[in-house]
């Protein structure tokens, strides 16, 4: 999204650089995901409500990969990601903000899952994930291409940040009981299901309002209207959802809308790239 925004604003885009930088980000993100599996192995083994998006992949709990190997893989992936970012900084002479953001991103991923902070067990984990994925990543992609900041990036990334917040809380809903039993005090277990739905509904409504502002500030109109529609429908779904969500139709609709938002984001990126 950051690269697409740079192209839309008239900056020259180096696609090789974009691909290399995204590869470094993928390595860092994979490192964080593996670290999360490593840290949550015990809880995942007790979780009978594992879904496509929560409860882990099962490769550690089923013994497919050892916990020690997973820890080593996380370290290697993180080191490769940072090394790749450093190489990009040197050979492409990108802003020094980029390696700093990469280090912060990896540190945030580890802080989310691992002691001593283990922010996934606190109410701060969800906003951290939303900030890193929804805001930091597009901003870093934009700076890689332009070497500077533009207010338009904030307009584009704020709805994405709010949507990542919604998704991060939504995937915690099926784990509500196991999180309570294990003492995990994340945002959903702190708030309880009822108040979690209130927060999720508020976040989707805020996303719609921010997108309307973006529409007024020249985000491509068909894409902006699609984003607004998805946010508003999500608000209705969340407001009417029942307490038990794991196999409830409302929860499946919510996940379908999340997938639709991803497709809309891909469309928005395309629209920005071609200058609609």
PyMOL commands that set and color helices and strands:
alter all, ss='L'
color gray80, all
select helices_A, chain A and resi 2-8+15-39+41-45+67-92+97-113+119-121+124-146+151-173+176-182+187-216+221-240+249-274
alter helices_A, ss='H'
color red, helices_A
deselect
rebuild
show_as cartoon
